[in-house]
Amino acid sequence: MDFAESGEHRALRAAVAEIAKDFGPRYYAERAAERRPCEELWTALGQAGFIGVNIPEAYGGGGGGLTELALVCEEIAAAGTPLLLLLVSAAISAGMISEFGTEEQRQTWLPRLADGTAKMVFAITEPDAGSNTLRISTTAARDGEDWVLTGTKYYISGVDEAEALLVVARTGQDERGGQLSLFIVPCDAAGLDARLLPVDLLLPERQFTLHFDGVRVGPGALVGEAGEGFRQVFHGLNPERITGAALGVGIARYALTAAARYASERKVWSEPIGAHQGVSHPLAKAKIETELAALMTRQAAWQYDHGQPAGESSNMAKYAAAEAALAAIDAAIQTHGGNGVASEYGLMPYWGLARLLRIAPVNREMILNYVAQHSLGLPRSY
């Protein structure tokens, strides 16, 4: 691994940052308060080719890998405009269709996912299954050539912005539990009821509970082979964790930049408050943690793009970045004092997203379980 970033990657960072700065933190804070999608930013990034930077060129994408998509995620967050749906539409959905989809599915979806004119969100979480994917109860049963989906999904992001869902459903049973399959389901399908799930976080993206009441889809909705969904899902989890980590690194960078600027300008006595170690040390500590998380994120993306095992590094990157983001935004809020919670300074939306990244797309406890078992060889705890 070369620690010197290539000129191409530096140019990518600069181009993404240039677009994002035209929108900025005030735009993001207003959209978060209104629970309105950042559609204009998404469109601008799509038109510039950055939403689909990881999609093959043959389907209208940039032909890059997860490394490039992670850079996009990091830079938009560092500009104060993180987009959560990059994780589910670009990293998971587009990645799975590229890898496992039929040629017809690729031709239908990838060009529009690449230019940002369509979004596809990922529907796996269920209220009773939690982190145990093999326990999901949503089923897909054959009826002639069609499939009929029945069940409930929970905490599904961005359904109101999406054209379709990539749904994980049970299509059989084996010794491990449910055999899983993936299906592309239009958001306006008959029998699909999407209900807003109110949350107190200040985010532009909204959450939904989905009820599938005999939702019928044709044979062309199946992604890959029936019963192979467990392998497909795990192929998509590392990209989600890596891009989630990149988002966390970007949030931390934004928070530290804002805090350092405030601490350099704000005077209470004779010198700026940043001269006091009680203010500077938490920021310096958060900066160190951010840089360490950024290195692990780059390693994980590099390993994934080079076909190397990336489970350990992806989990570690996501853990480290979520902790760094939360520490950075907390230190930034403390640096601002009472202004840290004032709408004028707009820090609270980033605290909500940083806190969410500690839970999703995989919670810190499951990551610790993974590291204990797979990295340290300790007995499985669950």
C-alpha positions as CSV (number, residue, x, y, z in Angstrom):
1,M,0.0,0.0,0.0
2,D,1.4,3.4,-1.1
3,F,0.7,6.0,1.6
4,A,1.2,8.8,-1.0
5,E,-2.2,9.7,-2.5
6,S,-2.1,9.7,-6.3
7,G,-2.6,12.8,-8.3
8,E,-5.9,11.4,-9.6
9,H,-7.2,10.9,-6.1
10,R,-6.2,14.4,-5.1
11,A,-7.9,15.8,-8.1
12,L,-11.0,13.7,-7.2
13,R,-11.0,15.1,-3.7
14,A,-10.7,18.7,-5.0
15,A,-13.5,18.3,-7.6
16,V,-15.9,16.8,-5.1
17,A,-15.0,19.5,-2.5
18,E,-15.6,22.2,-5.1
19,I,-19.1,21.0,-5.8
20,A,-20.0,20.5,-2.1
21,K,-18.8,23.9,-1.0
22,D,-21.4,25.5,-3.2
23,F,-24.0,24.0,-0.9
24,G,-22.2,23.8,2.5
25,P,-23.2,23.4,6.1
26,R,-26.0,26.0,6.2
27,Y,-27.8,24.2,3.3
28,Y,-27.3,20.8,5.0
29,A,-28.6,22.2,8.4
30,E,-31.7,23.7,6.8
31,R,-32.5,20.5,5.0
32,A,-31.9,18.4,8.1
33,A,-34.2,20.6,10.1
34,E,-36.9,20.3,7.4
35,R,-36.3,16.6,6.9
36,R,-35.9,17.3,3.2
37,P,-33.5,15.4,0.9
38,C,-30.4,17.2,-0.4
39,E,-31.6,16.6,-3.9
40,E,-29.8,19.5,-5.5
41,L,-26.4,18.3,-4.2
42,W,-27.1,14.7,-5.2
43,T,-28.0,15.9,-8.7
44,A,-24.9,18.0,-9.0
45,L,-22.7,15.2,-7.9
46,G,-24.4,12.8,-10.3
47,Q,-24.1,15.1,-13.3
48,A,-20.3,15.4,-12.5
49,G,-20.0,11.6,-12.4
50,F,-19.2,11.2,-8.7
51,I,-22.3,9.3,-7.6
52,G,-21.4,6.4,-9.9
53,V,-17.6,6.7,-9.6
54,N,-17.5,3.0,-8.6
55,I,-19.8,1.7,-11.4
56,P,-18.2,0.2,-14.5
57,E,-17.7,2.5,-17.4
58,A,-19.7,0.1,-19.7
59,Y,-22.8,1.1,-17.7
60,G,-22.1,4.9,-17.5
61,G,-20.0,4.9,-14.3
62,G,-16.6,6.2,-13.6
63,G,-14.9,2.7,-13.6
64,G,-13.3,3.2,-10.2
65,G,-13.5,1.2,-7.1
66,L,-14.5,1.5,-3.5
67,T,-11.5,3.6,-2.8
68,E,-12.8,6.3,-5.1
69,L,-16.4,6.1,-3.7
70,A,-15.0,6.4,-0.2
71,L,-13.1,9.5,-1.2
72,V,-16.4,11.0,-2.5
73,C,-18.1,10.1,0.8
74,E,-15.4,11.6,2.9
75,E,-15.1,14.9,1.0
76,I,-18.8,15.7,0.9
77,A,-18.9,15.1,4.6
78,A,-15.8,17.2,5.2
79,A,-17.6,20.0,3.4
80,G,-20.5,19.8,5.9
81,T,-22.8,18.0,3.5
82,P,-22.8,14.2,4.2
83,L,-25.2,12.1,2.2
84,L,-26.3,8.9,3.9
85,L,-27.8,7.4,0.8
86,L,-24.4,7.0,-0.9
87,L,-23.9,4.1,1.4
88,V,-27.1,2.2,0.3
89,S,-27.6,3.3,-3.2
90,A,-24.1,3.6,-4.6
91,A,-22.1,1.3,-2.3
92,I,-24.6,-1.5,-1.7
93,S,-27.3,-1.5,-4.4
94,A,-25.2,-0.5,-7.3
95,G,-22.3,-2.8,-6.1
96,M,-24.6,-5.8,-5.8
97,I,-26.2,-5.3,-9.2
98,S,-22.8,-4.9,-10.8
99,E,-21.6,-8.1,-9.2
100,F,-24.6,-10.4,-9.2
101,G,-27.3,-8.8,-11.4
102,T,-28.4,-10.0,-14.8
103,E,-27.4,-8.1,-17.9
104,E,-30.9,-6.7,-18.2
105,Q,-30.8,-5.5,-14.6
106,R,-27.4,-3.9,-15.1
107,Q,-28.6,-2.1,-18.3
108,T,-31.8,-1.0,-16.6
109,W,-30.4,0.3,-13.3
110,L,-26.7,1.0,-13.4
111,P,-26.7,4.0,-15.8
112,R,-29.3,5.8,-13.8
113,L,-27.8,4.9,-10.5
114,A,-24.5,6.2,-11.9
115,D,-25.8,9.6,-13.0
116,G,-28.0,10.1,-9.9
117,T,-31.3,10.1,-11.7
118,A,-32.4,7.0,-9.8
119,K,-31.8,5.8,-6.3
120,M,-32.2,2.3,-4.9
121,V,-32.3,1.7,-1.1
122,F,-31.5,-1.5,0.8
123,A,-34.2,-3.2,2.8
124,I,-32.8,-5.9,5.2
125,T,-33.4,-4.8,8.8
126,E,-36.4,-6.2,10.6
127,P,-37.8,-5.4,14.1
128,D,-37.4,-8.9,15.5
129,A,-34.2,-10.0,13.7
130,G,-31.8,-7.1,14.6
131,S,-28.2,-8.0,13.7
132,N,-29.2,-11.7,13.1
133,T,-29.8,-11.6,9.4
134,L,-30.6,-15.3,9.2
135,R,-33.6,-14.7,11.4
136,I,-35.4,-12.4,9.1
137,S,-39.0,-13.4,8.6
138,T,-39.9,-11.6,5.3
139,T,-40.5,-14.3,2.8
140,A,-40.6,-14.5,-1.0
141,A,-42.6,-17.5,-2.4
142,R,-42.9,-18.6,-5.9
143,D,-46.3,-18.3,-7.6
144,G,-45.8,-19.6,-11.1
145,E,-43.0,-17.5,-12.6
146,D,-43.6,-14.7,-10.1
147,W,-42.4,-14.1,-6.6
148,V,-44.7,-12.9,-3.8
149,L,-43.2,-11.0,-0.9
150,T,-44.8,-10.9,2.6
151,G,-43.3,-9.4,5.8
152,T,-42.0,-6.2,7.4
153,K,-38.8,-4.2,7.2
154,Y,-37.8,-1.6,9.7
155,Y,-35.6,1.5,9.7
156,I,-35.2,1.6,6.0
157,S,-33.5,4.9,4.9
158,G,-34.6,7.1,2.0
159,V,-37.6,5.2,0.7
160,D,-39.3,8.5,-0.2
161,E,-36.3,9.4,-2.4
162,A,-35.9,6.0,-4.1
163,E,-37.4,4.4,-7.2
164,A,-36.8,0.9,-6.0
165,L,-35.8,-1.3,-3.0
166,L,-33.2,-4.0,-2.9
167,V,-35.0,-6.4,-0.6
168,V,-33.6,-9.3,1.3
169,A,-36.1,-12.1,1.8
170,R,-36.3,-15.8,2.9
171,T,-36.9,-18.2,0.0
172,G,-36.1,-21.4,1.9
173,Q,-34.6,-23.0,4.9
174,D,-31.4,-24.8,5.7
175,E,-29.4,-25.9,8.7
176,R,-28.2,-22.3,9.4
177,G,-31.6,-20.8,9.2
178,G,-33.3,-19.0,6.4
179,Q,-32.0,-19.2,2.8
180,L,-32.0,-15.7,1.5
181,S,-32.5,-14.1,-1.9
182,L,-32.4,-10.6,-3.2
183,F,-35.2,-8.8,-5.1
184,I,-35.5,-5.5,-6.8
185,V,-39.0,-4.2,-5.8
186,P,-40.4,-0.9,-7.2
187,C,-41.4,1.5,-4.4
188,D,-44.8,1.9,-5.9
189,A,-45.5,-1.8,-6.1
190,A,-49.1,-2.9,-5.2
191,G,-49.3,-4.2,-1.7
192,L,-46.2,-2.3,-0.4
193,D,-47.0,0.1,2.4
194,A,-44.3,2.6,3.5
195,R,-44.9,4.3,6.7
196,L,-42.7,7.2,8.1
197,L,-40.8,6.2,11.2
198,P,-40.3,9.4,13.2
199,V,-36.9,9.9,14.7
200,D,-35.5,12.8,16.8
201,L,-32.2,13.0,14.8
202,L,-31.7,16.1,12.6
203,L,-31.1,14.4,9.3
204,P,-32.3,15.1,5.7
205,E,-32.9,11.4,5.1
206,R,-36.1,9.9,6.6
207,Q,-36.6,6.4,8.0
208,F,-39.5,4.1,7.1
209,T,-41.2,0.9,8.2
210,L,-42.2,-1.2,5.2
211,H,-45.1,-3.7,5.1
212,F,-45.1,-6.2,2.2
213,D,-48.7,-7.6,1.8
214,G,-48.4,-10.1,-1.0
215,V,-46.2,-7.8,-3.2
216,R,-45.9,-9.5,-6.5
217,V,-42.8,-9.2,-8.7
218,G,-41.8,-10.9,-11.9
219,P,-38.9,-13.4,-12.4
220,G,-36.7,-10.5,-13.5
221,A,-36.7,-9.0,-10.0
222,L,-34.5,-11.8,-8.6
223,V,-30.9,-10.7,-8.3
224,G,-28.5,-13.6,-8.9
225,E,-29.6,-17.1,-7.9
226,A,-32.3,-17.9,-5.4
227,G,-30.9,-19.0,-2.1
228,E,-27.6,-17.2,-2.7
229,G,-28.6,-14.0,-0.9
230,F,-26.5,-14.7,2.3
231,R,-23.3,-14.7,0.2
232,Q,-24.5,-11.6,-1.8
233,V,-25.4,-9.7,1.4
234,F,-22.0,-10.3,2.9
235,H,-20.4,-9.1,-0.3
236,G,-22.2,-5.8,0.2
237,L,-21.6,-5.3,3.9
238,N,-17.9,-4.4,3.6
239,P,-18.6,-1.6,1.1
240,E,-21.3,-0.3,3.4
241,R,-18.9,-0.3,6.3
242,I,-16.1,1.3,4.4
243,T,-18.2,4.1,3.0
244,G,-19.8,4.6,6.4
245,A,-16.3,4.9,7.8
246,A,-15.4,7.4,5.1
247,L,-18.5,9.4,6.0
248,G,-17.4,9.4,9.7
249,V,-13.9,10.6,8.8
250,G,-15.4,13.4,6.8
251,I,-17.7,14.4,9.6
252,A,-14.8,14.5,12.0
253,R,-12.7,16.6,9.7
254,Y,-15.6,19.1,9.3
255,A,-16.1,19.3,13.1
256,L,-12.4,19.8,13.8
257,T,-12.1,22.5,11.2
258,A,-15.1,24.4,12.6
259,A,-13.8,24.0,16.2
260,A,-10.3,25.0,15.4
261,R,-11.5,28.2,13.6
262,Y,-13.8,29.1,16.5
263,A,-11.1,28.4,19.1
264,S,-8.6,30.6,17.2
265,E,-11.0,33.5,17.0
266,R,-13.0,33.4,20.2
267,K,-11.5,35.4,23.1
268,V,-12.9,35.4,26.6
269,W,-9.9,36.9,28.4
270,S,-6.7,38.1,26.7
271,E,-5.9,35.2,24.4
272,P,-8.0,32.9,22.1
273,I,-9.6,30.0,23.9
274,G,-7.6,27.6,21.7
275,A,-4.5,28.6,23.7
276,H,-5.9,26.8,26.7
277,Q,-5.1,23.1,26.9
278,G,-8.5,22.3,28.3
279,V,-9.8,23.3,24.8
280,S,-6.9,22.3,22.6
281,H,-6.2,18.8,23.9
282,P,-9.6,17.3,23.3
283,L,-9.4,18.6,19.7
284,A,-5.8,17.4,19.3
285,K,-6.8,13.9,20.6
286,A,-9.8,13.8,18.2
287,K,-7.5,14.8,15.3
288,I,-5.2,11.9,16.1
289,E,-8.2,9.5,16.2
290,T,-9.5,10.8,12.9
291,E,-6.2,10.3,11.1
292,L,-5.9,6.8,12.5
293,A,-9.5,6.0,11.3
294,A,-8.7,7.5,7.9
295,L,-5.7,5.2,7.5
296,M,-7.7,2.1,8.4
297,T,-10.5,3.2,6.0
298,R,-7.9,3.6,3.1
299,Q,-6.5,0.1,3.9
300,A,-9.9,-1.5,4.0
301,A,-10.9,0.1,0.6
302,W,-7.5,-0.9,-0.9
303,Q,-7.9,-4.5,0.2
304,Y,-11.5,-4.7,-1.1
305,D,-10.5,-3.3,-4.5
306,H,-7.6,-5.7,-4.8
307,G,-9.7,-8.7,-4.0
308,Q,-8.1,-9.3,-0.6
309,P,-10.0,-10.3,2.6
310,A,-11.3,-7.0,3.9
311,G,-13.7,-8.1,6.7
312,E,-11.4,-7.3,9.6
313,S,-10.2,-4.0,8.2
314,S,-13.7,-2.9,7.2
315,N,-15.1,-3.6,10.7
316,M,-12.1,-1.8,12.3
317,A,-12.4,1.2,10.0
318,K,-16.1,1.6,10.7
319,Y,-15.6,1.3,14.5
320,A,-12.7,3.7,14.5
321,A,-14.4,6.3,12.3
322,A,-17.6,6.3,14.2
323,E,-15.7,6.8,17.5
324,A,-13.6,9.5,16.0
325,A,-16.5,11.3,14.5
326,L,-18.4,11.3,17.8
327,A,-15.4,12.4,19.7
328,A,-14.7,15.2,17.2
329,I,-18.2,16.6,17.1
330,D,-18.5,16.4,20.9
331,A,-15.2,18.3,21.3
332,A,-16.4,20.8,18.7
333,I,-19.6,21.4,20.6
334,Q,-17.7,21.8,23.9
335,T,-15.3,24.2,22.3
336,H,-18.2,26.4,21.2
337,G,-19.7,26.3,24.7
338,G,-23.4,27.4,24.6
339,N,-23.0,28.2,20.9
340,G,-22.4,24.5,20.3
341,V,-26.1,23.9,20.4
342,A,-27.1,27.2,18.8
343,S,-28.7,26.8,15.3
344,E,-26.4,29.6,14.0
345,Y,-23.4,27.3,14.3
346,G,-25.2,24.2,13.0
347,L,-23.2,21.5,14.8
348,M,-26.1,19.4,16.2
349,P,-27.1,17.7,12.9
350,Y,-23.6,16.2,12.7
351,W,-23.8,15.0,16.2
352,G,-26.9,13.0,15.3
353,L,-25.3,11.5,12.3
354,A,-22.1,10.6,14.1
355,R,-24.1,9.0,16.9
356,L,-26.1,7.0,14.3
357,L,-22.9,5.7,12.8
358,R,-22.0,4.2,16.1
359,I,-25.1,2.0,15.7
360,A,-25.4,1.5,12.0
361,P,-24.8,0.0,9.5
362,V,-23.3,-2.4,12.2
363,N,-23.2,-1.6,15.9
364,R,-19.9,-1.3,17.8
365,E,-20.7,-4.3,19.9
366,M,-21.0,-6.6,16.9
367,I,-17.7,-5.3,15.6
368,L,-16.1,-6.1,18.9
369,N,-17.6,-9.6,18.7
370,Y,-16.1,-10.0,15.2
371,V,-12.6,-8.8,16.3
372,A,-12.7,-11.0,19.4
373,Q,-13.6,-14.1,17.5
374,H,-11.9,-13.7,14.1
375,S,-8.8,-11.5,15.0
376,L,-8.1,-12.9,18.5
377,G,-9.4,-16.4,18.1
378,L,-11.7,-16.1,21.2
379,P,-14.8,-18.3,21.5
380,R,-17.9,-17.2,19.7
381,S,-20.1,-15.3,22.1
382,Y,-23.5,-15.5,20.3
